[in-house]
Amino acid sequence: MTGDEARARLLALELDEDAVAILLAHFEDADRRGKTGHGLSRVAWLEKVEFDPLARPSRTASEDGFERWDGDGALGYLVLDAIVRATLDSPPAHARVVVAERCFPTGVLGYWVRRLAEGGLVAALTATSPRRLPPPGGKQPLTGTNPLAIAIPSSDGRPLVTDVSMGAVTHGDVLAGHATADALVPFGGEQSYKAFALAVGLELLVRSLAGDEYGAVLMVARPEYDPVPAFRALAGDTRLPGD
């Protein structure tokens, strides 16, 4: 699917020009980074999802160290975009926790934290999703794939970004035909109980702050040190996360 075709199909869903631009920027970045399950192929998936194209998120609580947002029926992509923009416009004095209620789908979490790191902030983000991961050896899914993304800014202009789903594959891989639904299990093989434990912890962390509907929790902070350049030098030719 071309960008022009994707734009036309998104507009046909009654999304406005600003919302379409936000979605396309995310999808096209995902495709450039090889995350095709979260790229333009998601347009066809959105055409099957019920959502309010006119809904927009709102900030319902605001302190320097804490914010709460309500997706209020908007696509999660639009919720996280609004949060990222607001955070860059008014960063915390030291650190801030941001809770997003009713925030789904959230896409590639690394995309959002990378933008924050490019703006000079340390960021960690996790989000819940439909229950797709069973426990090791089990059959009934108990948690979402619950990714965790962390981004650290760098004085060399190349933030280090990690973004890991707790699943051996992502739901996006299944939608894109890169994997079957049977492959949606915690990663790690014989050590998969570790990924499942992380998935459970992240699931309940988000639910304890954002409620029973899908949500996201973001931590942002101003860095006190600049560890990335020295770490890149130590790594040498090793490809680091997010490169």
N, C-alpha and C positions, 0 to 999 in steps of 0.2 A: 504494500500500500504506500502510495506517495504521500508527502506532506499535504499537497493540495487536496487529494482525495480525502485524507483524514480530516482536514479542516472543514470541507463541505459536509461530511457526515456528522461531525460534531455540531455544526451550526444547525443541521437538520433536527438535532435533538433539542433545539430551542435554547441552547447555551449562548450567552452573549459573546461578543468579540474578545473581551478581556478574559473570560473564563476559557475560551478556546485557546487563546495564546498561552495561558498558564499550562494547560494540558499538553499542548504540542511541545512546549519547551521541555517538559518532563519526559514525554514519550521519545522525543528525538534524542535527548541526552542518553536515555536508557539504551536505545539502539546503537548509538555511537560507542557505548562502553560494552557492547556485547550482551546486554541484558534484554534480549529480544522478547522474552516473555512479559516484560513490562513496557515494551515500546509501542509503536504504532499499532501492533496487533491487538492492543487493549481496546481500540476503538470499537471493534466488533463486539467485544465483551460488554462494553458500556451500553451498547444498543439493546442489550438484553436485561440490563439492570434497572430497577425502578429507583428513580431519584427525582428531586425537584430541581429543574434547571435554573430556576430563579432564586433558589435559596442561597444565602450567604452566611458565613459564620459570624458570631458575635463574641466579644470579650465580656465576660460576665463578672470577673473579679480582677483587680489589678493592684499589686503592691510591688515594691522594687524587687523583692525576693520571690514573688509568687504571682502567677496569673492562671485564670481558668477561662477556657473558651468553650463555646457550645457550637457544634457543627450545624445544628438547627436544620438538618435536611440537606445540607450542601455536600457535594462530593468531598471526600477526605483530602484529595489533592488540593482543593481550594482552601480547605481549613489550614493545612500545613503551610501553604504559600502565604496566607494572611499572617500566620504566626511568625514565619521567618521574616517577612517584610517588617512587621511591627517590632520584632526583636532587633533587627539591624537599625531601624530608625531610632529606637530607644533602648540601647543595651543596658544591662544591669550594672550597678556600681561595682558589684563583686560577682554575684551568682544569682540565678533565678531558676525555679522549677515552673514549668508550664504544663498544665493538664488540659488535654483536649477531649471533651465528651462528644459522643456521637460523631466519630471521625473515622470514616471508611469509604472507599479504599485509600490507602496511604502511599501505594506505589513503592518506588525504590527509596528506602530511608536514607541511604547514602547521599542521594541527590540533595536532600534538605539540609543535612548536617554539613555537607561540603560548602553550600552557600553561606552558612553561618561561619565556617572556618575561614573562608575567603574574606569575610568581613571582620576577621580578627578574633573570633570567639571559639573557645573550646565547646563542643557540643556532644551530647549523647542522647539518642532517641530510640524508643521502642514503641511498638504498637501491637494491638491484638487483632485477630482476624478470625474467620469461621473455624470451628474446631475441625482440624484435619489430621493432627498427629496422635496416633495411639501410643500407649506406653510400650516399651520393648516387650515383645512377645504377646502383646494384647491386640485386640481387634477394634474396640470402640475408641474413636478419636476423643481425646480429652482436652486438648489445647489447640490453639492456632500455631502456625509456623513461627510466629512471634519473633521477627528479626530484631537485631540490636545493631545500631550504627553509631560509630564514634568518629569524630573528626577533630584533629589537632592542627591549629594554624601554624605556619612556619614563616620565618623571616625571609626565606628564599622564595616565597610565593607559591610553594607547592605543599598544600596541606596534606597530612596523612589521613586517609579515610578508610575505616574498616566497616563492613556491612555484611553481617552473617545471619542467615535464616537458621532456625533450629531444625529445619527439615533437611533430609538428604537431597531433596530437590524442592523447588518452590512451586506453589500453585500456578505461577506464571509459566513455568516450564511445562506443566501439564496442559495448560490452555494453548500454548504454542506448539504442542505436539512433540516436545523434546523429551518427555517422560510420561509414564503412565501414572494413574492415581495410586496404584499399588506401591509406587516408589516414595509416596509421601509418608515417610517414617522419620524418626529422629536420626540425625547423622551420627556416624561414629562406629557402625558395625557392632562389635562385641562391647564397645564402650558407649553405646548409644544412650545408656541410662544417664550419662552426664548431660547430653543435649536435652534429654527429656526433663531433667531436673531444672535446667536453665529455662526451658519453655514454661514449666509450671511456675517458677519464680517470677518470670516476666508477666505471665498471664495474670497472676494474682496481684502483682505490683500495680499493673494498670487498672485492673478491676477495683482495687481498693481505693484508688484515687479518682477514676473516671466513671465508675459504675458498671452495670452489667452489659450495656451496649458497647460496641467496639469503640476503643479509644486509643489515645497516644499520650505518652509522657516524655517531655523534653527537659533536659538539664543543660543550661548554658552558663558559661563563666568566662571572665576575663583571665587570660593566661598570665601567670607570674614568671614563667620561664619559657625558654625556646629550645626544646629538646630535639626537634625533628631534624635539623641539619646534621647534628652529630650522629644521630641514629642512622641517617642515610649514608653517612660516611662509613660507619661501622658495618652496614649491610653490604657495601660495595656494589657488585653487580646483581645482587638478589632483588628480584621483583618484590616490591612491598605492596601491601593492600592499598587498593585505590589507584595505583599507577596505571 
